[in-house]
Amino acid sequence: MTDTPTIKVFIADDHAIVRAGLKQILAETGDIVVAGEAENGLDAVRLFRDAACQVILLDISLPDRSGIDVLKQIKKERPDIAVLMLSMHREDQYAIRALKAGASGYLTKQSAPRELVTAIRQVAGGLKYISAALAQELANSVGEDHETPLHDTLSDREYQTLTLIASGKTVGAIAQELSLSVKTVSEYRARLLLKMKLKNSAELTHYAIKNQLIE
């Protein structure tokens, strides 16, 4: 009987209690170990290089940078590494964008511990991982005759700006949260309004609610 290869995992999440919970779950497995952790995007990019890991658990909402941006940078440096995105958002909001950006899988933080372990093992083996619910949703959409929703034409930053504005945040607050200038966020807002043929933030918010883009 051969020993099961150890899977080294790096955790990037800004909540210490979440990181502790993930480490506790993984400590109960015999084949997964935590090789490092980070609490923001900058540290994630800097520290994962020394972790010699096969899988990164990456929070999509980091305090200093978008998890999607961090994902793209990590995949640019290490195309071979498997990145499993973790999020508080429903899968239909960010999962497809994350997978298109290079993620190997997407899990909500409400997922059961067993599902997390299964996902890590699966992506470490070179496969993709999505939940049964998302797989069903994708299957249902195959063959449907429908136009691409306007919000699917947005860039990741424009989409993020849309959801934050629709959540009631000002341009100034968004700029601070995303570590961008007010001018840059204003440009994202102008571009997304143009692409979506909307006149103002009120119409944008109405669209987001109607299309269930915010909780």
N, C-alpha and C positions, 0 to 999 in steps of 0.2 A: 504494500500500500504506500503510495507516494504522498508526500506532504502537499497540502494545498498552498499555492503561491500566495504570499501576503500582498494585499492591495493597500498601497499607501495613499491616504486621502489628505487633502489640504482644505481647511474650512475658512471661508471669508464671509463674515456676517458681523454687523455692527452691534448686535445685542449679545452681551456676555452670557446671558441666561440661555439663549438659543444655542450658542457654541457649546456650553456646558451640557445641555441636553443631547445634542448631537454626539458629543464625545462619549456620553454615558451609553447611548444606544449602540455605538460602534464598539465600545469596550466589551460588550456582551457577545460579540461575534468572535470566531476563532481565526478569521482570515483577513480582517480589516483593521488597520491601525491609523491613527491620526499623526501625520508627519509634520504638521505646522498649522498655524492659524493667523488670521488678520482681521482687524476690525474696520478697515476702510479699503477703498479701491487702490490707493497709492501703495499701501503696505502689501496688498494682495499681489500686485504686479512685482513688487520688489522682493517679497519673501518666498513666493512659490518657486522661484528659480533654484533656491537652495534646499527645497523640501524633497526633491527626488520622488515626486508623487506621480501616480497614474491618473488620479481623479481629483478634480476640484469641485467642492460644493460652494457655489457662488450665489450670494443673495442678490436679487435683481435690483434692490433698492438700497444702495450704500449711501452714506452721508455726503461723500465728496465727489463721487462720480457715478454715472449710470452703470449698473451691472452689465448692460449690453455693451457699453464702451470697454469695460474691463475685459469682458469675454473676447471681444474682437482683438484687443491687444495681446491677450494671452495666446489666442489661436495663431496670431501672426508670428509670435516667437516660438511657440510649441504646437504646431498643427496636429501632432500625434496625441496630445493630452486630451482626456475626456473631461468635459465641463458639464456638471449637472446643476442646472439653475434651480434655486429655491425662491419661493415668492409667497407673499400674502395674497397676491392677486389671483383671481380666477384664471384657470388655464386658457380660456378663450380670449383673454385680454393680451397676454404676452407670450404664450407658448410658441406660436408659429413664428413670431419675430425672433425669439431666442434661438429656435432651431435653424432658421435661415441664416442667423449670424454665426452659426458654428457650434451651438450647444449640442451635446449628445443626448440631453434629456431635460425634462422640466417637471418639477414637483411642487405642489403647494405645501406650505408649512403645516397644514392640517392633516397631511398624509400620515398613515399609520407607520410606526417604526419598521415593521416588516417590509412595507413597500419601499422605504428608503434603502434598506439593506439590499433588497432585490435589484433596485435601480442601480446602485453602486456596482454591484457584481456584473450587471448586464453591460453597463457602459465601459467598465474596465476590460470587458471581453471584446470591445470593438463594436458593440451594437448600440442602437438608439433606444431610448426609453421614453414612452409616454404612458399615461394612465389609461385604463380601460375606458373611462368616460370620454377622454379626449379622442381616443381611437375610434370610438363609436360616432362621435361628432364629425370627425374627418370622413368616416365611411358614409355617413348620411349626406354629406355635402357632395360626394362624387356623383357626377352625372346631373346635378341640379342645374337648371338653366337660370342663372342669376348673374346680375352685374356685380363687379367687384365693388365692395363698399368704399365710399370716398375716403374713410380713414385708413384703408389699406394702402392708399397711394402716398401716405406720409412717410417721411424718414423716421427713424427711431426717436431722434430728438424732438421732431415736430409732434409725434404721437405722445411723447412724454409731456410736452408742453400743453397739449390739448387736455390730457387727463388732469393735469394740475390746475389749469385755469378752470376747468369744469368743476373741480373740487372746491372752488371758491378762493383760490390763492391769487394774490396780486402778482404782477410782473416782477416787482421788487423782491417779493418773498420767493418766487420761483428762481430768480437769479441767484439768491443766496443759497437756496437748497441745492442747486445744481453747480454751484461754484462758477457761474458765468456772469458776464456783465449784463446790466439791464438792457443795453442796446442789442446784444446778441439775442436775448430772450424775446425782445420786441420784434426782431427780424423773424424769428421762428414763428411767432404769433401771426405776423403779417403774411408769411408764406403759407401757413396752414389755412388761414381764412381764405386766401386766394384759391388754393387748390380745392377747397371744399365748398367754394362759392357761398361763403357765409359773410355777413356784414359786421358782426361784432361778437363780443364774448357771451352775450346773452343767447344769441342764436347757437353759438358753439356749445354752450352748456346744455341747451335744449336738445341738440343733436346727440351729445354724449349720453344724456339720460335716456333718450328714446332708443339708442342702440346699445344700452346697458354697458357702457364703457367705464362707468364709475359705479361704486357701491351705493 
